[in-house]
């Protein structure tokens, strides 16, 4: 068999054409034209499935319709919480100032001081006037170990001295009796103040120290002093208000 003859049984090589030399390289893969896969959508896309139509190359999107102006969005209401709070506080402050001023004016007019040349002096059981109030010390008892009811009482640091005092309003307007203005003196001149806590226990109705006494009205109250053991009260100096001279009650 010559080089121009086809081997027997080889139908792929024509007999009149020489056989190409053998090579070890595999035959080159034939690539499809670029237009077969670059310009076509993939089979899984919406365009390939017919969901969206494919716009031709170079086509411009249709113009958007002109916007129609609508009503402006509503403006949220402004919160007036803090402003309302300040208004309420200002109103309350103004009310307190007005009430305080009116109360101060009433007190100043009611308890106007009436000065005399010297304090009035009285004895136990005798009335003595200071301002709008008239005081009568009915009895002074010292050496007391407790005041108040048996199941609710208070004890002194030293000893209690209790003054049974009658108060009458002899003025022309309401007056207030304050136990804190009433002073007691020992024989050596030591001054004692009242024991306000013990006074609340000693009096069945402690509201008498917080209410006005109208003209012509009289009431009785127990005034309590906590003084050292072994001392006594020689005199009392009682006041209707802080600006008056007071009335002196000689105890012994």
VOBA-1610 file (N, C-alpha, C; in pm, whole numbers, padded with zeros to 5 digits, always signed):
BEGIN
Unk+00087-00119+00000Unk+00000+00000+00000Unk+00088+00120+00000Unk+00067+00213-00098Unk+00146+00333-00113Unk+00085+00443-00032Unk+00159+00568-00025Unk+00108+00679+00055Unk-00011+00741-00004Unk-00044+00709-00133Unk-00162+00768-00194Unk-00281+00678-00185Unk-00264+00563-00126Unk-00375+00470-00118Unk-00437+00479+00020Unk-00568+00467+00022Unk-00637+00467+00150Unk-00632+00331+00209Unk-00607+00326+00336Unk-00610+00196+00397Unk-00749+00136+00389Unk-00749+00009+00390Unk-00877-00060+00378Unk-00962-00034+00500Unk-01085-00011+00473Unk-01179+00009+00583Unk-01180+00149+00639Unk-01113+00251+00570Unk-01114+00389+00620Unk-01206+00470+00533Unk-01334+00483+00562Unk-01426+00552+00474Unk-01417+00702+00482Unk-01347+00761+00584Unk-01344+00907+00602Unk-01238+00973+00519Unk-01145+00902+00458Unk-01036+00963+00379Unk-01054+00924+00234Unk-01074+01021+00145Unk-01093+00986+00005Unk-00963+00929-00054Unk-00972+00847-00150Unk-00851+00781-00202Unk-00767+00871-00286Unk-00819+00979-00344Unk-00740+01066-00430Unk-00677+01181-00354Unk-00679+01185-00224Unk-00625+01300-00147Unk-00527+01244-00045Unk-00408+01311-00027Unk-00310+01257+00069Unk-00358+01272+00212Unk-00317+01183+00296Unk-00354+01186+00438Unk-00272+01293+00508Unk-00333+01378+00591Unk-00257+01480+00669Unk-00166+01413+00770Unk-00057+01481+00795Unk+00036+01420+00890Unk-00031+01407+01029Unk+00006+01304+01098Unk-00054+01288+01234Unk-00008+01397+01330Unk-00094+01438+01419Unk-00061+01540+01521Unk-00119+01496+01653Unk-00053+01548+01762Unk-00099+01515+01897Unk-00198+01617+01952Unk-00221+01734+01885Unk-00312+01837+01933Unk-00455+01797+01905Unk-00545+01821+01999Unk-00686+01790+01973Unk-00744+01890+01876Unk-00845+01854+01807Unk-00905+01949+01711Unk-00962+02070+01784Unk-00948+02189+01723Unk-00995+02314+01782Unk-01146+02315+01789Unk-01196+02372+01901Unk-01341+02383+01921Unk-01392+02499+01841Unk-01495+02477+01774Unk-01556+02581+01694Unk-01650+02661+01782Unk-01622+02794+01799Unk-01707+02880+01879Unk-01820+02934+01795Unk-01937+02943+01851Unk-02048+03001+01775Unk-02028+03151+01758Unk-02090+03209+01666Unk-02079+03356+01648Unk-02122+03431+01775Unk-02057+03548+01791Unk-02087+03625+01912Unk-02232+03662+01922Unk-02292+03679+01807Unk-02432+03722+01809Unk-02525+03614+01859Unk-02474+03489+01865Unk-02564+03382+01906Unk-02586+03378+02055Unk-02498+03441+02139Unk-02519+03437+02284Unk-02503+03571+02351Unk-02434+03669+02286Unk-02419+03800+02350Unk-02543+03887+02337Unk-02605+03879+02219Unk-02722+03965+02194Unk-02853+03901+02237Unk-02848+03775+02282Unk-02970+03709+02321Unk-02977+03698+02474Unk-03094+03718+02530Unk-03107+03702+02676Unk-03093+03557+02716Unk-03045+03533+02835Unk-03034+03395+02880Unk-03171+03331+02891Unk-03175+03200+02878Unk-03308+03135+02877Unk-03383+03148+03008Unk-03315+03177+03118Unk-03386+03189+03247Unk-03437+03330+03277Unk-03404+03428+03186Unk-03445+03566+03209Unk-03591+03586+03172Unk-03646+03699+03222Unk-03786+03730+03192Unk-03805+03762+03043Unk-03702+03822+02979Unk-03715+03856+02837Unk-03728+03730+02754Unk-03643+03628+02788Unk-03649+03504+02710Unk-03779+03431+02733Unk-03836+03444+02852Unk-03961+03374+02882Unk-04084+03450+02836Unk-04065+03569+02779Unk-04178+03645+02726Unk-04249+03730+02828Unk-04194+03745+02953Unk-04262+03828+03053Unk-04250+03975+03018Unk-04130+04019+02982Unk-04108+04158+02946Unk-04060+04163+02801Unk-04110+04245+02723Unk-04059+04257+02585Unk-03923+04326+02585Unk-03839+04284+02493Unk-03705+04343+02479Unk-03713+04465+02389Unk-03665+04577+02442Unk-03664+04701+02363Unk-03556+04692+02257Unk-03581+04741+02137Unk-03477+04740+02032Unk-03357+04825+02071Unk-03244+04793+02012Unk-03120+04866+02043Unk-03135+05012+02003Unk-03089+05100+02088Unk-03094+05243+02061Unk-03226+05309+02091Unk-03324+05234+02139Unk-03456+05293+02167Unk-03451+05373+02296Unk-03518+05487+02300Unk-03526+05574+02417Unk-03652+05541+02496Unk-03644+05550+02629Unk-03765+05525+02709Unk-03869+05633+02688Unk-03995+05599+02695Unk-04098+05701+02674Unk-04091+05808+02782Unk-04123+05931+02747Unk-04115+06038+02848Unk-04217+06018+02959Unk-04179+06062+03081Unk-04267+06053+03197Unk-04375+06159+03188Unk-04496+06128+03228Unk-04601+06231+03225Unk-04570+06340+03328Unk-04610+06462+03297Unk-04581+06572+03392Unk-04651+06548+03526Unk-04579+06584+03634Unk-04633+06565+03769Unk-04745+06663+03796Unk-04853+06614+03845Unk-04968+06698+03879Unk-04954+06740+04025Unk-04942+06870+04055Unk-04927+06911+04196Unk-05049+06874+04278Unk-05025+06813+04391Unk-05133+06776+04481Unk-05134+06862+04606Unk-05224+06837+04695Unk-05229+06917+04819Unk-05104+06892+04903Unk-05052+06995+04970Unk-04934+06976+05053Unk-04962+06882+05169Unk-04860+06811+05214Unk-04882+06718+05327Unk-04922+06794+05452Unk-05009+06738+05532Unk-05053+06809+05654Unk-04937+06828+05752Unk-04935+06945+05816Unk-04832+06977+05914Unk-04874+06919+06048Unk-04789+06837+06109Unk-04828+06779+06238Unk-04849+06887+06342Unk-04951+06873+06426Unk-04977+06976+06527Unk-04862+06986+06626Unk-04832+07108+06670Unk-04726+07133+06766Unk-04773+07096+06906Unk-04684+07032+06975Unk-04718+06993+07112Unk-04709+07113+07205Unk-04813+07135+07284Unk-04815+07247+07379Unk-04803+07199+07522Unk-04746+07078+07540Unk-04737+07024+07676Unk-04654+07111+07769Unk-04532+07146+07724Unk-04445+07226+07810Unk-04500+07367+07831Unk-04557+07425+07723Unk-04611+07559+07738Unk-04728+07559+07836Unk-04814+07458+07823Unk-04926+07449+07918Unk-04877+07433+08060Unk-04772+07353+08078Unk-04719+07334+08213Unk-04667+07465+08270Unk-04595+07542+08187Unk-04544+07670+08238Unk-04657+07767+08268Unk-04762+07763+08185Unk-04875+07853+08212Unk-04941+07817+08345Unk-04958+07685+08368Unk-05018+07642+08494Unk-04931+07681+08613Unk-04799+07660+08598Unk-04709+07697+08708Unk-04712+07848+08732Unk-04713+07925+08624Unk-04717+08070+08641Unk-04848+08114+08707Unk-04959+08049+08666Unk-05087+08085+08727Unk-05089+08049+08875Unk-05033+07931+08909Unk-05029+07892+09050Unk-04941+07987+09131Unk-04827+08024+09072Unk-04738+08117+09143Unk-04806+08252+09164Unk-04875+08300+09059Unk-04945+08428+09073Unk-05054+08419+09179Unk-05125+08304+09181Unk-05230+08288+09282Unk-05173+08287+09422Unk-05058+08218+09439Unk-04994+08216+09571Unk-04951+08356+09613Unk-04896+08430+09517Unk-04850+08567+09550Unk-04969+08654+09589Unk-05079+08642+09511Unk-05197+08726+09542Unk-05255+08689+09678Unk-05270+08556+09701Unk-05327+08513+09829Unk-05235+08551+09944Unk-05102+08532+09923Unk-05008+08570+10029Unk-05011+08718+10059Unk-05020+08800+09952Unk-05028+08944+09975Unk-05156+08985+10046Unk-05267+08921+10005Unk-05393+08954+10072Unk-05392+08910+10217Unk-05335+08791+10243Unk-05328+08743+10382Unk-05240+08833+10467Unk-05125+08873+10410Unk-05036+08963+10484Unk-05105+09096+10514Unk-05183+09146+10415Unk-05253+09271+10440Unk-05358+09258+10549Unk-05431+09143+10548Unk-05532+09122+10652Unk-05468+09110+10789Unk-05357+09035+10796Unk-05289+09019+10926Unk-05234+09153+10975Unk-05176+09229+10883Unk-05121+09359+10923Unk-05231+09452+10973Unk-05348+09447+10905Unk-05457+09534+10949Unk-05522+09484+11077Unk-05527+09349+11091Unk-05593+09293+11209Unk-05509+09306+11333Unk-05378+09280+11317Unk-05288+09280+11431Unk-05199+09405+11433Unk-05255+09517+11403Unk-05176+09640+11409Unk-05135+09668+11553Unk-05008+09699+11573Unk-04961+09720+11711Unk-05024+09842+11776Unk-05055+09826+11903Unk-05110+09937+11984Unk-05015+09957+12103Unk-04918+10044+12083Unk-04816+10065+12184Unk-04869+10154+12298Unk-04821+10124+12415Unk-04849+10208+12533Unk-04716+10247+12593Unk-04720+10328+12693Unk-04596+10376+12756Unk-04521+10262+12823Unk-04589+10168+12885Unk-04524+10055+12951Unk-04618+09935+12947Unk-04564+09812+12961Unk-04650+09693+12956Unk-04752+09694+13069Unk-04867+09639+13039Unk-04970+09623+13140Unk-04927+09513+13237Unk-04956+09533+13365Unk-04920+09435+13467Unk-05046+09385+13535Unk-05048+09253+13558Unk-05163+09191+13626Unk-05112+09079+13714Unk-05200+09027+13797Unk-05167+08916+13886Unk-05245+08793+13844Unk-05218+08682+13912Unk-05290+08559+13882Unk-05440+08582+13906Unk-05522+08547+13809Unk-05666+08565+13819Unk-05714+08700+13774Unk-05624+08793+13739Unk-05665+08925+13693Unk-05641+08936+13542Unk-05734+08999+13469Unk-05715+09014+13325Unk-05616+09125+13293Unk-05542+09102+13187Unk-05450+09204+13135Unk-05456+09204+12983Unk-05465+09324+12926Unk-05485+09335+12781Unk-05354+09367+12710Unk-05338+09304+12593Unk-05229+09338+12502Unk-05284+09334+12361Unk-05292+09450+12296Unk-05349+09458+12163Unk-05496+09421+12164Unk-05534+09328+12079Unk-05674+09289+12068Unk-05711+09178+12164Unk-05615+09121+12236Unk-05642+09007+12322Unk-05628+09045+12468Unk-05715+08985+12546Unk-05710+09000+12692Unk-05677+08863+12752Unk-05573+08861+12839Unk-05525+08737+12899Unk-05555+08734+13048Unk-05595+08615+13092Unk-05613+08592+13235Unk-05549+08458+13269Unk-05441+08462+13349Unk-05375+08339+13392Unk-05448+08288+13516Unk-05526+08183+13499Unk-05606+08132+13610Unk-05521+08055+13712Unk-05421+07980+13663Unk-05342+07895+13754Unk-05213+07856+13685Unk-05105+07844+13764Unk-04974+07798+13715Unk-04931+07681+13803Unk-04907+07565+13741Unk-04871+07444+13814Unk-04741+07389+13758Unk-04640+07368+13842Unk-04510+07313+13801Unk-04490+07175+13865Unk-04383+07106+13826Unk-04353+06975+13879Unk-04433+06863+13815Unk-04485+06885+13696Unk-04566+06783+13629Unk-04474+06692+13546Unk-04496+06560+13556Unk-04409+06464+13488Unk-04456+06421+13351Unk-04583+06447+13316Unk-04632+06412+13183Unk-04760+06489+13156Unk-04787+06513+13027Unk-04913+06576+12985Unk-04970+06493+12871Unk-05102+06490+12867Unk-05171+06413+12765Unk-05254+06303+12828Unk-05333+06233+12749Unk-05416+06123+12802Unk-05327+06009+12850Unk-05382+05919+12932Unk-05300+05810+12988Unk-05237+05718+12883Unk-05305+05700+12771Unk-05252+05610+12669Unk-05171+05680+12561Unk-05158+05812+12570Unk-05082+05888+12469Unk-05036+06019+12533Unk-04915+06021+12581Unk-04867+06138+12656Unk-04721+06163+12619Unk-04670+06276+12669Unk-04531+06315+12646Unk-04470+06354+12780Unk-04341+06327+12796Unk-04271+06357+12921Unk-04170+06469+12899Unk-04135+06543+13004Unk-04043+06657+12987Unk-03897+06614+12999Unk-03810+06704+12958Unk-03667+06688+12983Unk-03636+06721+13128Unk-03698+06828+13178Unk-03685+06865+13319Unk-03816+06843+13391Unk-03898+06948+13398Unk-04033+06940+13455Unk-04125+07029+13373Unk-04251+06988+13369Unk-04351+07068+13299Unk-04412+07168+13396Unk-04429+07292+13347Unk-04509+07393+13414Unk-04626+07427+13321Unk-04747+07408+13370Unk-04867+07428+13288Unk-04939+07553+13337Unk-04969+07643+13242Unk-05041+07767+13271Unk-05181+07754+13213Unk-05280+07761+13296Unk-05418+07762+13248Unk-05455+07905+13214Unk-05470+07930+13083Unk-05483+08067+13034Unk-05618+08086+12964Unk-05683+08198+12998Unk-05807+08236+12932Unk-05778+08352+12837Unk-05820+08336+12712Unk-05795+08437+12609Unk-05928+08489+12557Unk-05945+08621+12553Unk-06065+08682+12499Unk-06027+08788+12397Unk-06101+08790+12287Unk-06078+08893+12186Unk-06162+09015+12223Unk-06092+09123+12261Unk-06159+09247+12299Unk-06145+09353+12191Unk-06096+09312+12071Unk-06080+09406+11961Unk-06204+09414+11875Unk-06188+09470+11758Unk-06301+09489+11666Unk-06293+09397+11544Unk-06192+09313+11537Unk-06176+09223+11423Unk-06121+09088+11468Unk-06117+08988+11379Unk-06063+08858+11417Unk-05917+08867+11460Unk-05879+08779+11551Unk-05742+08775+11602Unk-05700+08629+11616Unk-05569+08606+11609Unk-05512+08472+11622Unk-05422+08468+11744Unk-05438+08362+11824Unk-05352+08343+11940Unk-05239+08247+11903Unk-05117+08288+11928Unk-04999+08205+11898Unk-04931+08169+12029Unk-04919+08038+12055Unk-04853+07996+12179Unk-04703+08024+12178Unk-04643+08036+12059Unk-04499+08059+12051Unk-04458+08198+12099Unk-04554+08293+12109Unk-04522+08430+12152Unk-04526+08447+12303Unk-04563+08345+12377Unk-04584+08359+12521Unk-04456+08318+12595Unk-04402+08406+12676Unk-04275+08386+12744Unk-04296+08370+12894Unk-04206+08294+12956Unk-04206+08276+13101Unk-04066+08308+13153Unk-04058+08360+13277Unk-03930+08402+13335Unk-03914+08342+13474Unk-03792+08298+13500Unk-03758+08249+13634Unk-03728+08369+13724Unk-03719+08348+13857Unk-03688+08460+13947Unk-03554+08527+13915Unk-03456+08451+13859Unk-03327+08510+13825Unk-03325+08576+13688Unk-03438+08580+13620Unk-03446+08645+13489Unk-03430+08553+13370Unk-03402+08423+13392Unk-03393+08331+13278Unk-03527+08323+13205Unk-03518+08325+13074Unk-03640+08325+12992Unk-03665+08185+12937Unk-03791+08140+12943Unk-03831+08009+12894Unk-03931+08026+12779Unk-03915+07941+12678Unk-04012+07938+12568Unk-04108+07822+12589Unk-04218+07825+12517Unk-04320+07721+12530Unk-04273+07592+12462Unk-04332+07480+12503Unk-04308+07349+12442Unk-04430+07318+12355Unk-04414+07343+12224Unk-04529+07330+12133Unk-04580+07187+12125Unk-04491+07090+12131Unk-04536+06950+12125Unk-04619+06915+12248Unk-04571+06956+12365Unk-04646+06927+12486Unk-04780+07000+12488Unk-04787+07118+12427Unk-04913+07193+12421Unk-05017+07117+12339Unk-04973+07051+12231Unk-05067+06973+12149Unk-05124+06856+12229Unk-05041+06795+12317Unk-05090+06685+12399Unk-05180+06736+12512Unk-05152+06855+12563Unk-05224+06906+12680Unk-05363+06955+12647Unk-05387+06993+12522Unk-05516+07051+12484Unk-05598+06951+12403Unk-05721+06922+12446Unk-05804+06827+12371Unk-05832+06873+12229Unk-05840+07004+12206Unk-05866+07058+12072Unk-05752+07154+12035Unk-05644+07102+11974Unk-05530+07189+11941Unk-05558+07286+11827Unk-05674+07274+11760Unk-05703+07366+11650Unk-05730+07508+11698Unk-05742+07528+11826Unk-05766+07663+11877Unk-05647+07755+11848Unk-05529+07695+11821Unk-05412+07776+11790Unk-05402+07807+11641Unk-05495+07756+11560Unk-05490+07777+11416Unk-05611+07852+11361Unk-05709+07881+11445Unk-05830+07947+11398Unk-05838+08088+11454Unk-05913+08171+11382Unk-05933+08309+11428Unk-06029+08311+11547Unk-06002+08404+11635Unk-06092+08430+11747Unk-06170+08557+11713Unk-06298+08546+11695Unk-06377+08663+11658Unk-06398+08755+11779Unk-06431+08880+11754Unk-06452+08974+11864Unk-06559+08925+11962Unk-06527+08935+12091Unk-06619+08895+12197Unk-06608+08748+12233Unk-06533+08668+12160Unk-06521+08525+12186Unk-06405+08502+12283Unk-06425+08409+12380Unk-06321+08373+12476Unk-06300+08222+12471Unk-06178+08180+12492Unk-06145+08037+12498Unk-06037+08017+12603Unk-06023+07891+12646Unk-05924+07855+12748Unk-05826+07755+12688Unk-05697+07776+12714Unk-05593+07688+12663Unk-05489+07666+12772Unk-05425+07547+12765Unk-05315+07515+12855Unk-05182+07541+12784Unk-05102+07630+12840Unk-04971+07663+12785Unk-04866+07591+12869Unk-04776+07517+12803Unk-04682+07429+12873Unk-04540+07478+12851Unk-04461+07476+12959Unk-04318+07509+12955Unk-04240+07391+13013Unk-04128+07360+12951Unk-04038+07256+13001Unk-03917+07327+13061Unk-03910+07332+13195Unk-03806+07408+13263Unk-03725+07312+13351Unk-03604+07353+13394Unk-03522+07264+13478Unk-03591+07233+13612Unk-03560+07115+13660Unk-03612+07075+13791Unk-03550+07165+13898Unk-03634+07207+13994Unk-03588+07294+14102Unk-03612+07441+14075Unk-03649+07478+13950Unk-03679+07618+13921Unk-03831+07637+13912Unk-03872+07763+13908Unk-04014+07795+13901Unk-04034+07916+13813Unk-04161+07943+13781Unk-04197+08058+13699Unk-04239+08171+13792Unk-04171+08285+13775Unk-04201+08402+13858Unk-04299+08495+13788Unk-04292+08505+13657Unk-04384+08593+13584Unk-04397+08545+13440Unk-04505+08586+13379Unk-04534+08558+13239Unk-04538+08688+13161Unk-04496+08684+13035Unk-04510+08799+12947Unk-04582+08750+12821Unk-04707+08794+12806Unk-04795+08742+12703Unk-04818+08848+12595Unk-04825+08800+12470Unk-04837+08891+12354Unk-04953+08847+12266Unk-05019+08947+12206Unk-05119+08918+12103Unk-05055+08905+11966Unk-04943+08973+11942Unk-04865+08958+11819Unk-04723+09006+11847Unk-04627+08978+11759Unk-04487+09009+11792Unk-04456+09156+11810Unk-04539+09247+11759Unk-04507+09389+11765Unk-04560+09460+11889Unk-04634+09391+11972Unk-04690+09458+12091Unk-04594+09447+12209Unk-04614+09530+12307Unk-04528+09532+12425Unk-04552+09413+12517Unk-04675+09358+12515Unk-04705+09244+12600Unk-04765+09286+12732Unk-04825+09188+12798Unk-04879+09209+12932Unk-04805+09118+13027Unk-04762+09170+13142Unk-04685+09095+13242Unk-04780+09042+13348Unk-04774+08909+13371Unk-04854+08846+13476Unk-04758+08800+13586Unk-04771+08861+13703Unk-04687+08821+13816Unk-04746+08696+13881Unk-04665+08589+13887Unk-04712+08463+13942Unk-04697+08459+14093Unk-04582+08502+14148Unk-04559+08499+14293Unk-04510+08636+14337
//
